[in-house]
């Protein structure tokens, strides 16, 4: 079957011609400009002019596909602007075509440096700007910009290397809609002899970067003369548009498709959008490219030739008419763009609102210009008032009073919530002390006649009184020994320290020595706890400073004021810890509280009760080791004899057991006092009490001028930043007004 050939615009073998661009056909673009569309596009145009582009990506159309797929021809037909055709190489860099409305027709071309360029290169790029009122000169402007790119980068033009830099083209016309179309370098599978391997990667990276913008409508251009399912563009579409909701597939060069006579071309099967695995929500289109012999015709002639071509093809009847030709494609894109803008407007308005709030917060942190000591002191007074208020709320647990500072969904340990964090640390400290505050855990095995499920008696033994789950965080655990073995250790200690005490008694210092060994972990656990509290307060101060002031001022406040204050508080609490440990590490046990004796008696009675219970049970069961037999009736004399039979308590058990009981009773009371003192006197008294004394309006009023200047003087960058924020706030406020008024008219 013979077809009229049309070469690809990127792989043509003829020299580059000058295409005569026809006068703008206003009705063509009026298709894009219904009253509602015009209002929406005008709204976006105004927003773009008010500096909102750094907040949101605006809708655009990106044209991508394999090398020599006919991308530029599609872009040219859609935009009605003639692009240059180079026989040597396809597109070497992204070309952003921005269609704008204006009173006169003109074209501006400029090079936009990629983020990887140096400052010097960026300056050189800015020099390459061109403008003309003759749109027919556009191809020449592109070539000049390309030459400028080679000149700036020093790359040899003969290498045909790809660039990540962007050619930005702004075309203005009274009838043009607001539209952004991007022509991307074609994807290639392997470098030619004149290219480097990295030249293969750059087109892939650029296409991926543009396709990642969720607001982009992807025009996937596929040559009908190629094997459709192996085209490289599908890999990127699968990555960035896996649901196939924002991709329009466009077949080019249908006149070059090879197929047997009286059969249907393979690309037509795909274009029906019914092939399994190849269904796209936005559908498929077929566009006929301008061939080599069409280069000197106008774009209007090109459209006429395309219409005539489709009218002759029998396979065209299998597709809907709106799938054929660039005019239908343009109409489809305009409707999609309108729909997309409508969907994005609520989000855009929310983002403008959020951006405005963020800009105002940053601006408030900078404060007003402060060229002298008075304005600097005024600024610090404002900051100190905020600092004082937030810290007082945080330390008092009043988190609802400063919603801008406290996160809505707090997590355990979040330093924003100072009081909650410290209370959690306190509870962890109590838990650690109860479970690991003793060097030795004394275990007394149960009598043989007790149930195997009965837990052994232990000391120290504290009942969990927290309403929270207790999970000790300390890594060291106490040594576990039996009571019998521990009494032997006490005997050794007593024997080694015998003095002038009477037989049957122990050295008066022995209970103190046993206690100090048992309480040895207190220092480490208390020190760790106080360090954790200090870290929490440091983190809280960092958060508050960063919240109330700019980055530079916050840094100065922290390093020249707040940190010094916190270091002095750490020194104070370290001294307090030594004071609280001194009675237990260097003094001797003092127990004047009657509860000490009551606790000692309770411990002794518990042991006596356990022994009596065991004896009576043995009596009742008729223990073979005893000198009597069970009697059906209770015999008081026999019971008394049973209680006293074979009960000669060893002297060691009596002497050292009583000593251990005294130490147990004292330890149980002392650890509670120590834990409370750490929390009340150290944490509260030395760290939290008067936490805002360092930075409040009263303190600022008393600061000398030198310190004021050090804390509040601003550099030139801060002044520039203030101007940028003022401009941004103004632009965003204008954008809000534009959105409110614009949406009411659409």
Residue pairs with C-beta under 8 A, 6 or more apart in sequence:
1 259
1 260
1 261
3 255
3 256
3 257
4 255
4 291
4 309
5 255
5 256
5 291
6 253
6 255
6 256
6 288
6 289
6 290
6 291
6 292
6 294
7 13
7 14
7 289
7 291
7 292
8 68
8 69
8 70
8 73
8 223
8 252
8 253
8 289
9 70
9 72
9 73
9 76
9 83
9 85
9 289
9 290
10 67
10 68
10 69
10 70
10 71
10 72
10 85
10 86
10 90
10 91
10 186
11 68
11 87
11 90
12 85
12 87
12 292
12 295
13 87
13 292
14 87
14 292
14 295
15 87
16 84
16 85
16 86
16 87
16 139
17 85
17 295
17 296
18 136
18 139
19 82
19 136
19 139
19 295
19 296
19 298
19 299
20 136
20 296
20 297
20 298
21 80
21 81
21 82
21 135
21 136
21 138
21 298
21 299
22 298
22 299
22 300
24 80
24 105
24 173
24 175
24 176
25 80
25 300
26 175
28 80
28 327
28 330
29 80
29 175
29 176
29 177
30 175
31 327
31 330
31 331
31 334
32 41
32 177
32 179
32 330
32 331
32 334
33 41
33 177
36 338
36 746
37 177
37 334
37 338
38 177
39 742
39 745
39 746
40 338
40 341
40 342
40 345
40 742
40 746
41 177
41 178
41 179
41 337
41 338
41 341
42 101
42 178
42 742
43 341
43 345
43 738
43 739
43 742
43 743
43 746
44 58
44 59
44 178
44 341
45 100
45 101
45 178
46 738
46 742
47 58
47 348
47 735
47 738
47 739
48 58
48 178
50 731
50 732
50 734
50 735
50 738
51 727
51 728
51 731
51 732
51 735
52 348
52 352
52 355
52 731
52 732
52 735
55 351
55 352
55 355
55 732
56 215
56 344
56 347
56 348
56 351
56 352
57 213
57 214
57 215
57 216
58 180
58 215
59 180
59 215
59 216
59 217
59 337
59 340
59 341
59 344
60 96
60 179
60 180
60 181
60 182
60 213
60 215
60 216
60 217
61 78
61 179
61 180
61 181
61 182
61 216
61 217
61 219
61 333
61 337
62 181
62 182
62 184
62 210
62 211
62 216
62 217
62 218
62 219
63 71
63 72
63 74
63 75
63 181
63 182
63 183
63 184
63 219
63 221
64 71
64 184
64 187
64 207
64 210
64 211
64 218
64 219
64 220
64 221
64 233
64 236
65 71
65 186
65 187
65 220
65 221
65 222
65 223
65 231
65 233
66 186
66 187
66 188
66 222
66 223
66 226
66 231
66 232
66 233
67 90
67 185
67 186
67 187
67 188
67 203
68 90
68 186
68 223
69 186
69 221
69 222
69 223
69 226
69 231
69 252
70 221
70 223
70 252
70 253
70 287
70 289
71 91
71 183
71 184
71 186
71 221
72 83
72 85
72 90
72 91
72 183
73 252
73 287
73 289
73 290
74 219
74 221
74 250
74 252
74 287
74 289
74 326
74 329
75 83
75 97
75 181
75 183
76 82
76 83
76 290
76 299
77 287
77 290
77 299
77 302
77 303
77 326
77 330
78 181
78 326
78 329
78 330
78 333
79 97
79 99
79 171
79 179
79 181
80 299
81 97
81 135
81 138
81 169
81 171
82 136
82 138
82 139
82 299
83 95
83 138
83 139
83 142
83 183
84 139
84 140
84 142
84 143
85 295
88 160
89 160
90 185
90 186
91 183
91 184
91 185
91 186
92 146
92 149
92 160
92 161
92 162
92 163
92 185
93 149
93 162
93 163
93 164
93 165
93 166
93 167
93 185
94 166
94 167
94 182
94 183
94 184
94 185
94 206
94 210
95 142
95 166
95 167
95 169
95 182
95 183
96 112
96 166
96 167
96 168
96 169
96 180
96 181
96 182
97 169
97 171
97 180
97 181
97 182
97 183
98 168
98 169
98 170
98 171
98 179
98 180
99 171
99 173
99 176
99 177
99 178
99 179
99 180
99 181
100 170
100 171
100 172
100 173
100 176
100 178
101 172
101 173
101 174
101 175
101 176
101 177
101 178
102 172
102 173
102 174
102 176
103 174
104 133
104 172
104 174
105 133
105 135
105 172
105 173
105 174
106 131
106 132
106 133
106 135
106 171
106 172
107 131
107 132
107 133
107 134
107 135
107 137
107 138
107 141
107 169
107 170
107 171
107 172
108 129
108 130
108 131
108 169
108 170
108 172
109 129
109 130
109 131
109 138
109 141
109 142
109 144
109 145
109 167
109 168
109 169
109 170
110 126
110 128
110 129
110 130
110 145
110 167
110 168
111 125
111 128
111 129
111 145
111 148
111 149
111 152
111 165
111 166
111 167
111 168
112 125
112 165
112 166
112 167
112 168
113 121
113 122
113 125
113 165
114 163
114 164
114 165
114 166
116 164
117 125
117 165
121 152
121 153
124 152
125 152
125 165
127 148
128 145
128 148
128 149
128 152
130 141
130 144
130 145
132 138
132 141
135 171
138 169
138 171
141 169
142 167
142 169
145 167
146 167
147 157
149 155
149 163
149 165
149 167
150 156
150 157
153 163
155 161
155 163
158 194
159 194
159 195
159 196
160 192
160 194
160 195
160 199
161 195
161 196
161 199
162 185
162 195
162 199
162 202
162 203
162 206
163 202
164 202
164 205
164 206
177 334
179 337
182 210
184 203
184 206
184 207
184 210
185 202
185 203
185 206
185 207
186 203
187 203
187 204
187 207
187 232
187 233
187 236
188 199
188 200
188 203
189 200
189 232
190 200
191 197
191 199
191 200
204 236
207 233
207 236
208 236
208 239
208 240
210 216
211 218
211 236
211 237
211 239
211 240
211 241
212 240
214 246
215 340
215 344
216 246
217 246
217 248
217 282
217 333
217 336
217 337
217 340
218 237
218 240
218 241
218 246
218 247
218 248
219 248
219 250
220 233
220 237
220 247
220 248
220 249
220 250
221 233
221 250
221 252
222 228
222 231
222 233
222 249
222 250
222 251
222 252
222 267
223 251
223 252
223 253
223 256
224 251
224 252
224 253
224 254
224 256
224 257
224 265
224 267
224 286
225 253
225 256
225 257
225 258
228 266
228 267
228 270
229 278
237 244
237 247
241 247
243 281
244 279
244 280
244 281
245 281
245 282
246 281
246 282
247 280
247 282
248 280
248 282
248 283
248 284
248 285
248 329
248 332
248 333
248 336
249 270
249 271
249 280
249 283
249 284
249 285
250 284
250 285
250 286
250 287
250 329
251 267
251 270
251 271
251 284
251 285
251 286
251 287
252 287
252 288
252 289
253 288
253 289
254 265
254 267
254 286
254 288
254 309
254 313
255 288
255 291
255 309
257 265
257 266
257 267
259 265
259 266
264 315
264 318
265 315
267 286
268 315
268 318
268 319
269 275
270 278
270 284
271 284
271 285
271 286
271 319
271 323
272 284
272 318
272 319
273 279
273 280
273 283
273 284
282 332
282 336
283 323
283 332
284 323
285 323
285 324
285 328
285 329
285 332
286 310
286 316
286 319
286 323
286 324
286 325
287 306
287 325
287 326
287 329
288 305
288 306
288 309
288 310
288 325
290 297
290 302
290 305
294 301
294 302
294 305
297 305
303 325
303 326
303 327
306 325
306 326
307 325
310 316
310 324
310 325
316 324
321 328
322 328
322 331
322 332
342 746
345 739
345 743
348 739
349 736
349 739
349 743
352 732
352 735
352 736
352 739
353 736
355 728
355 732
356 729
356 732
356 733
356 736
359 725
359 728
359 729
359 732
360 729
361 404
362 550
362 725
363 722
363 725
363 726
363 729
365 548
365 549
365 550
365 553
365 554
366 550
366 553
366 714
366 718
366 721
366 722
366 725
367 379
367 382
367 383
368 375
368 379
369 375
369 714
369 719
369 722
370 376
370 378
370 379
370 712
370 713
370 714
373 705
373 708
373 709
376 708
376 709
376 711
376 712
376 713
377 700
377 701
377 703
377 708
377 712
379 712
380 700
380 703
380 708
380 711
380 712
381 697
381 700
381 701
383 548
383 549
383 553
383 557
383 695
384 695
384 696
384 697
384 699
384 700
385 696
385 697
386 548
387 544
387 545
387 548
387 692
387 695
387 696
388 692
388 695
388 696
388 697
389 402
390 402
390 405
390 544
390 547
390 548
391 418
391 540
391 541
391 544
391 691
391 692
392 398
392 692
393 399
393 401
393 402
394 405
394 406
394 416
394 417
394 418
394 419
394 540
394 544
395 418
395 419
395 688
395 691
396 419
397 417
397 419
397 420
399 406
399 410
399 416
399 417
400 406
404 547
405 416
405 543
405 544
405 547
406 416
406 417
407 414
407 416
410 416
410 417
410 420
412 420
412 424
413 421
413 424
414 420
414 421
415 421
415 536
415 539
415 540
415 542
415 543
416 540
416 543
418 536
418 537
418 540
421 536
421 540
422 533
422 536
422 683
422 688
425 529
425 532
425 533
425 536
426 529
426 679
426 683
427 466
427 468
428 473
428 529
429 525
429 526
429 529
429 675
429 678
429 679
430 466
430 675
431 466
431 470
431 471
431 472
431 473
432 472
432 473
432 474
432 525
432 528
432 529
433 522
433 525
433 671
433 674
433 675
434 460
434 462
434 470
434 671
435 470
435 472
435 474
436 472
436 474
436 476
436 477
436 478
436 521
436 525
437 460
437 519
437 521
437 522
437 525
437 671
438 460
438 478
438 518
438 519
438 521
438 667
439 478
439 479
439 517
439 518
439 519
439 520
439 521
440 478
440 479
440 480
440 481
440 486
440 517
440 518
441 458
441 459
441 460
441 478
441 479
441 480
441 481
442 458
442 459
442 481
442 482
442 483
442 486
442 660
443 456
443 457
443 458
443 480
443 481
443 482
443 483
444 456
444 457
444 458
444 459
444 482
444 483
445 456
445 482
446 454
446 456
446 457
447 610
447 614
449 614
449 617
449 618
457 610
459 664
460 664
460 667
460 668
460 671
464 470
474 525
474 528
476 521
476 524
478 521
481 489
483 660
486 660
487 652
487 653
487 656
487 657
487 660
490 510
490 514
490 656
490 659
490 660
491 652
491 656
493 510
493 513
493 514
494 506
494 507
494 510
494 656
494 659
497 507
497 509
497 510
497 513
498 507
499 507
501 507
501 508
504 651
504 655
505 655
506 655
506 656
506 659
509 588
510 659
511 589
511 659
511 662
511 663
511 666
512 588
512 589
514 659
514 660
514 663
515 584
515 589
515 663
515 666
515 667
515 670
516 584
516 585
518 663
518 667
519 584
519 585
519 667
519 670
519 671
522 581
522 584
522 671
522 674
523 577
523 581
523 585
526 577
526 580
526 581
526 674
526 678
526 682
527 577
529 678
529 683
530 573
530 574
530 577
530 678
530 682
530 683
530 687
533 683
533 687
534 566
534 569
534 570
534 573
534 687
537 566
537 569
537 687
537 688
537 691
538 563
538 566
541 558
541 562
541 566
542 558
545 554
545 557
545 558
545 562
546 554
548 554
549 557
550 718
550 721
552 714
552 715
552 717
552 718
553 711
553 712
553 714
553 718
556 710
556 711
556 712
557 695
557 711
560 707
560 710
560 711
561 694
561 695
561 707
561 711
562 694
562 695
565 693
565 694
565 695
569 686
569 687
572 686
573 682
573 683
573 686
573 687
576 681
576 682
576 685
576 686
577 678
577 682
580 674
580 677
580 678
580 681
580 682
583 590
584 670
584 674
589 666
589 670
591 665
591 666
591 669
593 669
595 669
596 665
596 666
596 669
597 665
599 665
599 668
599 669
600 661
600 662
600 664
600 665
603 661
603 664
603 665
604 658
604 661
607 657
607 661
612 643
615 642
615 643
616 639
616 642
616 643
618 626
618 642
619 626
619 628
619 630
619 638
619 639
619 642
620 630
621 630
622 629
622 630
626 642
626 645
626 646
627 641
627 645
628 638
628 641
628 642
631 638
693 699
700 708
703 711
